[in-house]
Amino acid sequence: MINFSLVDVKSIASNEPRSNFAEADLETLADIIIETGGIIRPLVVKVIGVDSYTVVDGHFEYYAAVRAREKNPRQGEMVNAVVIAPKLEDLVVKQVASLKGIDSSTKQVTSQPETTKLEPRLANLELRFEKQFNEFKSEFLQERQRTDSKFKQLENLIPQKSEQSNPLSLLNSLDKDDLSIKLQRSQGGRIMSIRLLYSQ
């Protein structure tokens, strides 16, 4: 026979070690148990003595309830439990295993479409990223060509160095009349023009 009842956490034990569960997860559920005033999924326990029980199913919930009692003894003192007779243990374990199998298959069914939906979205994102990258690359190359073209235009504006870049050699290449005009315009040109006249 199966009985639903409130059982004192102190009177329950588990043959599964607490170390099998992450303390952070137990802590989180313990806080929720304290806030809500109990666990919503009853433990499945079997009687092993007078007011003593062992967990058949719900080891994680049991340890979370223990932690809740440690944190707040008044709130976490009692837990909902399905108390079974020892002779029904095998049948209850089969039922639990069957229910867990249904739960896991439901999770797989629901997770498969999510994965299937996710793959096209990822492929679409990759295509969009590749398209944007190619557009950026094309714009970069065009901008580089424009910049190179502007540099060449600037280079053409700068007079090229020649063999006659020396000011004296430039003056020597002028005829006497042009030289006289240039010297008159320059600072001290009058003195040089006088010298030029005397040298003729």
C-alpha positions as CSV (number, residue, x, y, z in Angstrom):
1,M,0.0,0.0,0.0
2,I,1.2,3.5,-0.8
3,N,0.6,6.4,1.7
4,F,1.2,10.1,1.2
5,S,2.3,11.8,4.4
6,L,4.6,14.4,6.0
7,V,7.7,12.8,7.3
8,D,10.4,14.4,9.5
9,V,13.6,14.9,7.6
10,K,15.6,13.6,10.6
11,S,14.0,10.2,10.3
12,I,15.0,9.7,6.6
13,A,18.3,8.3,5.4
14,S,19.7,7.8,1.9
15,N,22.1,5.1,0.6
16,E,23.3,7.5,-2.1
17,P,26.2,9.7,-1.0
18,R,25.6,13.5,-0.8
19,S,28.9,14.0,-2.7
20,N,27.1,12.8,-5.9
21,F,25.3,16.1,-6.1
22,A,26.7,19.6,-6.6
23,E,26.5,21.6,-3.4
24,A,25.5,24.8,-5.3
25,D,22.5,23.0,-6.8
26,L,21.5,21.6,-3.4
27,E,21.9,25.1,-1.9
28,T,19.6,26.6,-4.6
29,L,16.9,24.1,-4.2
30,A,17.2,24.4,-0.4
31,D,16.5,28.1,-0.6
32,I,13.5,27.5,-2.9
33,I,12.1,24.8,-0.4
34,I,12.4,27.3,2.4
35,E,10.6,30.0,0.4
36,T,7.8,27.8,-0.8
37,G,7.4,25.9,2.5
38,G,8.2,22.4,1.1
39,I,9.1,20.3,-1.9
40,I,6.5,19.9,-4.6
41,R,7.7,16.5,-5.8
42,P,7.4,14.1,-2.9
43,L,10.2,11.7,-1.9
44,V,9.5,8.1,-2.3
45,V,10.6,6.3,0.9
46,K,10.2,2.9,2.4
47,V,9.8,2.0,6.0
48,I,12.9,0.4,7.5
49,G,11.9,0.7,11.2
50,V,9.8,2.5,13.7
51,D,9.7,6.1,12.4
52,S,12.7,5.5,10.2
53,Y,12.8,5.5,6.4
54,T,15.2,5.2,3.5
55,V,14.9,7.0,0.1
56,V,13.9,4.9,-2.8
57,D,13.6,7.9,-5.2
58,G,14.3,11.6,-4.8
59,H,17.8,11.5,-3.4
60,F,18.6,15.0,-4.7
61,E,15.4,16.4,-3.2
62,Y,16.1,14.6,0.0
63,Y,19.6,16.2,0.4
64,A,18.2,19.6,-0.6
65,A,15.5,19.2,2.2
66,V,18.3,18.3,4.6
67,R,20.2,21.4,3.6
68,A,17.0,23.5,4.0
69,R,16.5,22.1,7.5
70,E,20.2,23.0,8.3
71,K,19.5,26.5,7.2
72,N,16.1,26.9,8.8
73,P,15.0,24.1,11.1
74,R,11.5,25.4,11.5
75,Q,10.7,25.7,7.8
76,G,12.6,22.5,6.6
77,E,11.5,20.1,9.3
78,M,9.0,18.1,7.4
79,V,8.8,16.9,3.8
80,N,6.1,15.4,1.6
81,A,6.8,11.7,1.0
82,V,5.2,8.7,-0.5
83,V,5.7,5.9,2.0
84,I,5.7,2.4,0.6
85,A,5.8,-1.0,2.2
86,P,9.0,-2.9,1.7
87,K,7.2,-5.6,-0.2
88,L,6.2,-3.0,-2.9
89,E,9.7,-1.6,-3.3
90,D,10.5,-3.6,-6.5
91,L,7.3,-2.5,-8.2
92,V,7.8,1.1,-7.2
93,V,11.4,1.1,-8.4
94,K,10.1,-0.2,-11.8
95,Q,7.4,2.5,-11.9
96,V,10.0,5.2,-11.1
97,A,12.4,3.8,-13.8
98,S,9.5,3.8,-16.3
99,L,8.5,7.4,-15.5
100,K,12.2,8.5,-15.7
101,G,12.4,6.8,-19.1
102,I,9.3,8.7,-20.3
103,D,10.8,11.9,-19.0
104,S,14.1,11.4,-20.8
105,S,12.5,10.4,-24.1
106,T,10.2,13.5,-23.9
107,K,13.3,15.6,-23.4
108,Q,15.0,14.0,-26.4
109,V,12.0,14.5,-28.6
110,T,11.8,18.2,-27.6
111,S,15.5,18.8,-27.9
112,Q,15.9,17.3,-31.3
113,P,13.7,19.9,-33.1
114,E,15.6,22.6,-31.3
115,T,18.9,21.3,-32.6
116,T,17.4,20.9,-36.1
117,K,16.1,24.5,-36.0
118,L,19.4,25.8,-34.8
119,E,21.5,24.4,-37.6
120,P,19.9,26.4,-40.4
121,R,20.0,29.5,-38.3
122,L,23.8,29.0,-37.7
123,A,24.3,28.4,-41.4
124,N,22.4,31.6,-42.2
125,L,24.5,33.6,-39.8
126,E,27.7,32.2,-41.3
127,L,26.5,33.3,-44.8
128,R,25.5,36.7,-43.6
129,F,28.9,37.1,-41.8
130,E,30.8,36.0,-44.9
131,K,28.8,38.4,-47.1
132,Q,29.5,41.3,-44.8
133,F,33.2,40.4,-44.6
134,N,33.4,40.3,-48.4
135,E,31.7,43.7,-48.7
136,F,34.0,45.2,-46.1
137,K,37.0,43.7,-48.0
138,S,35.8,45.2,-51.3
139,E,35.3,48.7,-49.7
140,F,38.7,48.5,-48.1
141,L,40.4,47.7,-51.5
142,Q,38.5,50.5,-53.2
143,E,39.5,53.0,-50.5
144,R,43.1,51.8,-50.8
145,Q,43.1,52.4,-54.6
146,R,41.6,55.9,-54.1
147,T,44.3,56.7,-51.5
148,D,47.1,55.4,-53.8
149,S,45.7,57.4,-56.7
150,K,45.7,60.6,-54.5
151,F,49.3,60.0,-53.4
152,K,50.4,59.6,-57.1
153,Q,48.7,62.9,-57.9
154,L,50.5,64.6,-55.1
155,E,53.8,63.1,-56.2
156,N,53.3,64.6,-59.7
157,L,52.8,68.0,-58.2
158,I,56.2,67.9,-56.4
159,P,58.9,69.1,-58.8
160,Q,61.4,66.4,-59.5
161,K,65.0,66.8,-58.5
162,S,67.2,67.4,-61.5
163,E,70.9,67.8,-62.1
164,Q,70.4,71.5,-62.3
165,S,68.7,71.8,-58.9
166,N,71.7,73.8,-57.7
167,P,70.8,77.5,-57.7
168,L,74.1,78.5,-59.3
169,S,73.6,76.0,-62.1
170,L,70.1,77.4,-62.8
171,L,71.6,80.9,-63.0
172,N,74.3,79.7,-65.4
173,S,71.7,78.3,-67.8
174,L,69.9,81.7,-68.2
175,D,70.9,84.1,-70.8
176,K,72.3,87.6,-69.8
177,D,69.0,89.5,-69.9
178,D,67.0,86.9,-67.9
179,L,69.9,86.7,-65.4
180,S,70.0,90.4,-65.0
181,I,66.2,90.5,-64.3
182,K,66.5,87.7,-61.7
183,L,69.4,89.3,-60.0
184,Q,67.7,92.6,-59.7
185,R,64.7,91.0,-58.1
186,S,66.7,89.1,-55.6
187,Q,68.2,90.6,-52.4
188,G,71.5,92.2,-53.3
189,G,70.8,91.9,-56.9
190,R,71.9,95.4,-57.7
191,I,75.4,94.8,-56.6
192,M,75.7,91.6,-58.6
193,S,74.3,93.3,-61.7
194,I,77.0,96.0,-61.3
195,R,79.7,93.4,-61.1
196,L,78.1,91.7,-64.2
197,L,78.3,94.9,-66.2
198,Y,82.0,95.4,-65.2
199,S,82.9,91.9,-66.2
200,Q,81.6,92.4,-69.8
